[in-house]
Amino acid sequence: MDQAAIFQPFIATMILTMVVWAYMYGRRLPFIFSRGLDPKQMTPLELARLSPPQVSNPSDNLKNLFELPTVFYAIVLYLYATAQVDATYMGAAWGFFLFRAMHSAVHCTFNFIPIRFVLYVISAGALWFMVVRAAIGIFT
């Protein structure tokens, strides 16, 4: 298997982060300017207090994309460096990305928490599967 193929879901996850980042500013800046808020005087706490969900949810989701995805990036780099990429890891990596993307879509739009939670658990399961499988390979 082409070991570099593992970078497809890796880069896709980075692009997802970029899209959420752009969407966040696309929601946040019009809110700030339409209310006449002075960005220089806004603290993060004050902005969070004033922001309606359609403004704060994308920001919260962007923060989420710097949590579990950091473990994803690390495991992908490990798999590539040790030439362990196979179809099972590829499936799990794409699963992580796809369910993470759906989680972001829900979180940034209608934010129905039961759906968002299920998507999160599935994406996390794919990631932890990758980590545990790699750990078993190292420790056995």
Steps between C-alpha positions, in 0.01 A plus 500: 500500500616853424604629843447863395128432445450547876563870444174536306275491810777684690490794256120476474483552878727803468275638224197440724671708769566776246138496381367522858749781571375698196137427588559617857635835381222521243253484789699691762615808309156601366361455854770723651467771235119497486486558876765773490720308741860613530714190436786657695284520812346154469635237733443136406263467796298806398478387139380158614242662728361721224513252213189308399543127424535556123811708581640304795448144371751527213755637746434215740533251214832649392628441854380139473711459185812556711415222744461142367629587152842566652510134603388410148786696346747331733379146428501564125860624516596196708333259256672663204840513669481133594351391164194341663231661284255237377138486387373469857682812614386681185137410569527618859676822396233582242233407752654739752505780246148440364333482839706796620380700197138404570550595867630841391210550259248429775685706762535803272138497380198360684707350786268220607710356779378136491600473130822687560590268788445185293719640221766592754498153658531328162790723392671453837447125474676493164790697644533291816486186286802630308688583819423171675587297191834680470566453872429128476750483216767669709444316828452147368 
